[in-house]
């Protein structure tokens, strides 16, 4: 789904001179097992674009699932709440 929409999204962001910078304000472990961890992230994103050059902050919650693959923790899934 991302692959299908990413080129259109990228062009829209370029056309509108959009920027976004995210900072994880806080995080918590929702669940943990030997091969999977689910964390809840509280993310503050500062966003600007050509129509709104004054920065605005969006606060998001993200549930991220990480799996261990070949000894490395990799993101398997990220869901906005």
Secondary structure, DSSP 8 states (H G I E B T S, - for coil): -HHHHHHHHHHHHHHTT-EEEEEEEEEEEEEE-SSEEEEEEEEEEEEE-SS--S-EEEEEEEEEEEEEETTEEEEEEEEE-
